[in-house]
């Protein structure tokens, strides 16, 4: 029995510890095998792809005028904006542009996918592709042109990059640092190694046919539609392309209560859907698919703060009972710190983000609070509430 307990303890430590060293191994593999990603791809000059730009808003209309103004500056002509105002007061909204279709569902949907399909059901023409934008996002003028690069190469799903729109608080800066880390390893490197970029909830685009095929018969309640969607795409053998030049500016959480509510939903989502990783891993092993195997490993990975906290606890414990093992843990943490800093250094990173890193312990504390609230996360809040006071206006 004692030997069994020791074996289980070792397996548990390995299960958590490998997450600390995984990024550095991915980075090494990228350096050795990912050179093809660095090749310059020509931007398409024609505009044959017909986009539906779906903007979903739930209860909040604070930034909608800015969002629409940003989308109307796109250097592209073949698109229609569908603004789904779910349970919103739209009396102050007026868009005198034929490209903008304001949709107000007769009943409350309180669901991203329901809002998306409400827009799809009300398309004014048969669009070939759709892209999903949050109600607080702004976009670069060449956003759709950048998406076209991979669609015209045959991909049916593309994830852009979500850069911070605001860095007006420590929380916003740390939130942005986390995003840079994930975009680098779960986007740029994963795609370069032959797998797929993880979906980020917005700044992503698909063929309409694929989106309907993946989620048409799978209504997703609460947060996490992107987790289900990426699994459905990968399970069908498709790859999700990543384009760091398809830029969306995202409102970062600037206050502690926003952070707790948002992360509680995200943690709840991970517990709800991480099991999809096992199914995808089995499919990948059966078909020898690098795309599915690598992506499944990422799906099974716990949220960042969880394996960091567990790693710290295991390190402290081993300092007293197994000092040699504690040294292994310290080495693993060193690998993680190096890989995290390299993600920032190899990406465009504002100096305010570097300055905020000293507050990581406080940030992790609120993540623990989020974990304690994760079980009832969708009852606490459905969407992150931002205000004008949180926003640093971005001039495009």
BAKENU-681112 format. One line per 2 residues: number of its first residue (from 1); their letters; for each residue x, y, z of C-alpha. Coordinates in Angstrom, 3 decimals. Layout:
BEGIN
NUM	A	X/Y/Z | ...
// end
This chain:
BEGIN
1	XX	0.000/0.000/0.000 | 2.832/2.369/0.843
3	XX	4.496/1.704/-2.511 | 1.200/2.411/-4.292
5	XX	0.792/5.712/-2.442 | 4.344/6.716/-3.354
7	XX	3.686/5.873/-7.000 | 0.469/7.920/-7.034
9	XX	2.294/10.823/-5.375 | 4.994/10.726/-8.045
11	XX	2.415/10.570/-10.835 | 0.588/13.554/-9.344
13	XX	3.797/15.596/-9.191 | 4.723/14.715/-12.767
15	XX	1.190/15.544/-13.956 | 1.479/19.046/-12.499
17	XX	5.201/19.596/-13.034 | 5.303/18.892/-16.759
19	XX	3.166/21.991/-17.309 | 6.065/24.101/-16.055
21	XX	8.530/22.725/-18.597 | 6.148/22.195/-21.521
23	XX	6.506/25.771/-22.864 | 10.296/25.586/-23.061
25	XX	10.114/22.277/-24.935 | 7.556/23.760/-27.343
27	XX	9.863/26.727/-27.873 | 12.849/24.470/-28.582
29	XX	10.769/22.461/-31.069 | 9.654/25.717/-32.678
31	XX	13.255/26.853/-33.142 | 14.217/23.492/-34.641
33	XX	11.160/22.742/-36.785 | 8.954/25.835/-37.028
35	XX	10.897/27.905/-39.524 | 8.209/27.597/-42.199
37	XX	5.945/29.817/-40.108 | 8.354/32.720/-40.551
39	XX	7.867/32.836/-44.296 | 6.201/36.021/-45.484
41	XX	2.719/35.477/-46.856 | 1.379/37.894/-49.439
43	XX	-1.789/39.785/-48.539 | -4.649/39.092/-50.989
45	XX	-5.601/42.078/-53.089 | -9.059/40.890/-54.142
47	XX	-12.086/40.803/-51.866 | -14.149/37.829/-52.939
49	XX	-14.795/36.453/-49.443 | -18.121/37.715/-48.137
51	XX	-17.961/38.293/-44.360 | -20.645/38.513/-41.731
53	XX	-19.167/40.374/-38.771 | -21.148/39.304/-35.705
55	XX	-20.967/41.574/-32.664 | -22.769/40.271/-29.587
57	XX	-23.799/42.498/-26.689 | -25.507/41.392/-23.495
59	XX	-27.121/44.109/-21.343 | -24.277/46.556/-22.097
61	XX	-24.100/49.035/-24.962 | -21.272/51.187/-23.557
63	XX	-18.757/50.625/-26.328 | -20.991/49.681/-29.247
65	XX	-20.661/53.019/-31.051 | -16.867/52.700/-30.876
67	XX	-16.953/49.091/-32.038 | -19.107/49.847/-35.073
69	XX	-17.052/52.950/-35.947 | -13.921/50.799/-35.871
71	XX	-15.476/48.131/-38.104 | -16.651/50.701/-40.618
73	XX	-13.009/51.767/-41.071 | -12.037/48.321/-42.371
75	XX	-10.093/48.438/-45.633 | -12.508/45.962/-47.145
77	XX	-15.854/46.251/-48.878 | -17.486/42.819/-48.875
79	XX	-18.998/42.596/-45.387 | -22.079/43.282/-43.283
81	XX	-22.037/44.006/-39.524 | -24.685/42.192/-37.465
83	XX	-25.071/43.740/-34.033 | -27.046/41.399/-31.744
85	XX	-28.248/43.496/-28.773 | -29.463/40.845/-26.322
87	XX	-31.486/42.250/-23.413 | -30.111/45.718/-24.185
89	XX	-31.610/49.180/-24.177 | -31.060/50.194/-27.800
91	XX	-32.915/53.518/-27.662 | -29.648/55.477/-27.868
93	XX	-28.231/53.399/-30.699 | -28.540/54.719/-34.215
95	XX	-26.451/53.540/-37.137 | -27.098/55.315/-40.420
97	XX	-25.133/52.902/-42.540 | -26.390/50.143/-44.784
99	XX	-23.531/47.901/-43.625 | -24.906/47.782/-40.074
101	XX	-27.836/45.539/-39.152 | -29.095/46.019/-35.577
103	XX	-30.840/42.923/-34.241 | -32.805/42.821/-30.992
105	XX	-33.976/39.295/-30.033 | -37.581/39.246/-28.790
107	XX	-36.582/37.150/-25.754 | -33.395/37.112/-23.698
109	XX	-30.824/34.693/-25.099 | -27.987/35.078/-22.550
111	XX	-25.795/32.848/-24.717 | -23.026/33.579/-27.201
113	XX	-23.961/30.770/-29.547 | -27.661/31.643/-29.474
115	XX	-26.751/35.217/-30.372 | -24.504/34.006/-33.183
117	XX	-27.197/31.792/-34.652 | -29.782/34.547/-34.244
119	XX	-27.551/36.658/-36.472 | -27.064/33.771/-38.916
121	XX	-30.830/33.281/-39.152 | -31.173/36.966/-40.019
123	XX	-28.399/37.264/-42.614 | -29.393/39.674/-45.371
125	XX	-27.452/37.525/-47.859 | -25.632/34.199/-47.952
127	XX	-22.254/35.089/-46.488 | -19.419/32.631/-47.027
129	XX	-17.533/33.471/-43.817 | -18.214/34.958/-40.421
131	XX	-16.015/36.583/-37.805 | -16.904/37.111/-34.147
133	XX	-16.160/40.375/-32.375 | -16.893/41.240/-28.739
135	XX	-18.920/44.300/-27.800 | -15.806/46.023/-26.393
137	XX	-13.363/45.202/-29.215 | -11.744/47.443/-31.797
139	XX	-10.056/46.152/-34.953 | -7.160/47.130/-37.171
141	XX	-8.293/48.351/-40.633 | -6.557/45.398/-42.372
143	XX	-8.173/42.782/-40.089 | -10.296/41.070/-42.772
145	XX	-7.485/41.182/-45.322 | -5.231/39.352/-42.869
147	XX	-7.879/36.693/-42.263 | -8.127/36.197/-46.021
149	XX	-4.482/35.125/-46.201 | -5.243/31.808/-44.552
151	XX	-8.753/31.345/-45.894 | -7.366/31.596/-49.412
153	XX	-4.762/28.977/-48.493 | -7.600/26.551/-47.729
155	XX	-8.056/26.929/-43.966 | -11.619/27.081/-42.687
157	XX	-10.873/28.582/-39.257 | -8.514/31.425/-38.317
159	XX	-7.683/32.965/-34.953 | -6.298/36.487/-34.859
161	XX	-4.504/38.102/-31.947 | -6.165/40.079/-29.154
163	XX	-3.965/42.979/-28.091 | -4.801/45.074/-25.016
165	XX	-6.965/48.113/-25.610 | -6.308/49.477/-22.134
167	XX	-3.357/49.239/-19.734 | -4.779/51.603/-17.130
169	XX	-4.326/49.429/-14.057 | -2.081/46.718/-12.646
171	XX	-4.815/44.136/-13.257 | -5.154/45.175/-16.896
173	XX	-1.388/44.919/-17.416 | -1.168/41.474/-15.801
175	XX	-4.194/40.333/-17.796 | -2.374/41.495/-20.927
177	XX	0.820/39.651/-19.886 | -1.175/36.446/-19.518
179	XX	-2.681/36.949/-22.987 | 0.752/37.498/-24.555
181	XX	1.967/34.234/-23.008 | -1.005/32.263/-24.339
183	XX	-0.961/33.887/-27.785 | 2.721/33.062/-28.135
185	XX	2.636/29.418/-27.033 | -0.990/28.411/-27.738
187	XX	-1.207/30.407/-30.936 | 1.999/31.158/-32.783
189	XX	4.116/28.192/-31.667 | 1.375/25.556/-31.598
191	XX	0.285/26.429/-35.135 | 3.880/26.529/-36.377
193	XX	4.424/22.988/-35.054 | 1.607/21.623/-37.179
195	XX	-1.221/21.851/-34.662 | -3.897/24.547/-34.217
197	XX	-4.204/27.841/-32.409 | -6.565/27.837/-29.451
199	XX	-9.656/30.006/-29.856 | -9.916/33.172/-27.779
201	XX	-13.634/33.964/-27.820 | -13.328/36.831/-30.311
203	XX	-11.036/37.901/-33.129 | -11.710/34.554/-34.764
205	XX	-13.286/33.656/-38.080 | -14.732/30.594/-39.817
207	XX	-16.531/29.526/-42.914 | -20.235/29.776/-42.172
209	XX	-20.637/26.146/-43.194 | -18.054/24.932/-40.654
211	XX	-19.469/27.024/-37.822 | -22.986/25.714/-38.419
213	XX	-21.705/22.152/-38.725 | -19.819/22.375/-35.415
215	XX	-22.329/24.178/-33.191 | -25.645/23.975/-35.030
217	XX	-26.836/21.017/-32.944 | -24.788/21.763/-29.819
219	XX	-26.294/24.659/-27.848 | -23.716/25.845/-25.300
221	XX	-25.031/27.506/-22.154 | -22.872/29.845/-20.118
223	XX	-19.271/30.574/-21.030 | -17.077/28.236/-23.015
225	XX	-18.558/28.074/-26.512 | -15.054/28.583/-27.921
227	XX	-13.829/25.484/-26.028 | -16.559/23.340/-27.562
229	XX	-16.076/24.924/-30.974 | -12.322/24.292/-31.113
231	XX	-12.839/20.670/-30.058 | -15.467/20.174/-32.777
233	XX	-13.173/21.705/-35.394 | -10.162/19.587/-34.386
235	XX	-12.202/16.388/-34.049 | -13.217/16.818/-37.711
237	XX	-9.567/16.949/-38.736 | -9.343/20.685/-39.468
239	XX	-6.586/23.013/-38.291 | -7.169/26.463/-36.798
241	XX	-4.703/28.885/-38.363 | -3.097/31.687/-36.362
243	XX	-2.361/35.134/-37.753 | -0.664/37.594/-35.401
245	XX	-1.338/40.402/-37.882 | -5.138/40.002/-37.708
247	XX	-5.336/42.342/-34.733 | -8.287/42.897/-32.427
249	XX	-7.998/45.244/-29.443 | -9.624/43.779/-26.359
251	XX	-10.713/45.520/-23.150 | -8.664/44.101/-20.273
253	XX	-10.101/43.647/-16.792 | -9.143/46.752/-14.830
255	XX	-10.738/46.051/-11.434 | -10.610/43.253/-8.879
257	XX	-14.330/42.428/-9.014 | -14.207/42.185/-12.823
259	XX	-11.208/39.877/-12.554 | -12.871/37.581/-10.008
261	XX	-16.113/37.249/-11.977 | -14.402/36.744/-15.318
263	XX	-11.881/34.205/-14.059 | -14.553/32.334/-12.121
265	XX	-16.410/31.796/-15.417 | -13.214/30.727/-17.169
267	XX	-12.234/28.276/-14.412 | -15.759/26.857/-14.405
269	XX	-15.400/26.411/-18.166 | -12.106/24.531/-17.822
271	XX	-13.548/22.051/-15.318 | -16.599/21.635/-17.526
273	XX	-14.782/20.947/-20.786 | -11.207/19.815/-20.090
275	XX	-12.333/16.187/-20.472 | -12.710/16.824/-24.200
277	XX	-8.918/16.675/-24.268 | -8.940/12.948/-23.457
279	XX	-11.340/12.217/-26.309 | -9.283/14.282/-28.737
281	XX	-6.056/12.658/-27.553 | -7.441/9.189/-28.268
283	XX	-8.537/10.308/-31.737 | -5.123/11.798/-32.376
285	XX	-3.281/8.657/-31.283 | -5.504/6.466/-33.472
287	XX	-4.947/8.627/-36.544 | -1.350/9.651/-35.677
289	XX	-2.421/13.306/-35.964 | 0.103/15.819/-34.598
291	XX	-2.627/18.425/-34.877 | -4.965/16.586/-32.506
293	XX	-2.311/15.200/-30.125 | -0.604/18.526/-29.410
295	XX	-3.906/20.337/-29.110 | -5.284/17.697/-26.725
297	XX	-2.291/18.196/-24.433 | -3.095/21.904/-24.297
299	XX	-6.780/21.204/-23.585 | -5.815/19.047/-20.596
301	XX	-3.546/21.710/-19.106 | -4.984/23.422/-15.994
303	XX	-5.291/27.212/-15.852 | -1.940/28.913/-15.344
305	XX	-2.366/29.932/-11.708 | -3.550/26.461/-10.674
307	XX	-0.440/24.545/-11.693 | 1.780/27.382/-10.440
309	XX	0.203/27.293/-6.969 | 0.267/23.508/-6.816
311	XX	3.895/23.552/-7.929 | 4.784/25.979/-5.135
313	XX	3.047/23.774/-2.556 | 4.780/20.638/-3.842
315	XX	8.156/22.416/-3.795 | 7.714/23.531/-0.179
317	XX	6.602/20.058/0.866 | 9.582/18.408/-0.825
319	XX	12.029/20.807/0.832 | 11.233/18.959/4.060
321	XX	10.734/15.364/2.877 | 12.736/15.053/-0.374
323	XX	15.227/17.925/-0.949 | 16.508/16.404/-4.214
325	XX	12.981/16.431/-5.655 | 12.597/20.043/-4.489
327	XX	15.630/20.916/-6.617 | 13.878/19.390/-9.639
329	XX	10.861/21.542/-8.878 | 13.003/24.679/-8.621
331	XX	14.612/23.822/-11.959 | 11.145/23.394/-13.494
333	XX	10.091/26.806/-12.153 | 13.228/28.342/-13.624
335	XX	12.303/26.865/-17.020 | 8.820/28.314/-16.714
337	XX	10.056/31.789/-15.745 | 12.456/31.781/-18.699
339	XX	9.730/30.659/-21.107 | 7.296/33.277/-19.755
341	XX	9.823/36.105/-20.096 | 10.794/34.942/-23.582
343	XX	7.140/35.127/-24.639 | 7.084/38.770/-23.533
345	XX	10.470/39.603/-25.043 | 9.653/37.989/-28.402
347	XX	6.289/39.790/-28.609 | 5.451/43.517/-28.734
349	XX	5.152/44.201/-24.984 | 4.456/47.580/-23.392
351	XX	6.880/48.606/-20.637 | 3.933/48.971/-18.248
353	XX	3.349/45.238/-18.530 | 6.900/44.520/-17.382
355	XX	6.442/46.929/-14.461 | 3.275/45.122/-13.382
357	XX	4.950/41.704/-13.001 | 5.916/42.488/-9.399
359	XX	2.201/42.267/-8.561 | 1.754/38.699/-9.792
361	XX	1.181/37.360/-6.209 | -1.790/39.725/-5.778
363	XX	-3.116/38.712/-9.192 | -2.865/35.033/-8.249
365	XX	-4.673/35.690/-4.967 | -7.705/36.948/-6.846
367	XX	-7.460/33.911/-9.120 | -7.795/31.743/-5.996
369	XX	-10.866/33.767/-5.006 | -12.189/33.098/-8.513
371	XX	-11.587/29.372/-8.037 | -13.688/29.428/-4.861
373	XX	-16.502/31.087/-6.824 | -16.134/28.973/-9.960
375	XX	-18.936/26.532/-9.166 | -21.592/29.252/-9.341
377	XX	-19.742/31.476/-11.806 | -22.512/31.694/-14.409
379	XX	-24.996/32.738/-11.721 | -22.689/35.514/-10.511
381	XX	-22.311/37.068/-13.955 | -22.826/36.283/-17.618
383	XX	-20.453/38.856/-19.091 | -17.648/41.090/-17.857
385	XX	-18.932/44.588/-17.124 | -16.672/47.398/-18.361
387	XX	-17.230/51.108/-17.930 | -15.897/54.186/-19.674
389	XX	-13.698/54.785/-16.610 | -11.901/51.510/-17.387
391	XX	-11.156/52.456/-20.951 | -8.140/54.182/-22.452
393	XX	-9.417/55.256/-25.851 | -7.399/53.851/-28.688
395	XX	-6.975/55.858/-31.871 | -6.625/53.652/-34.918
// end
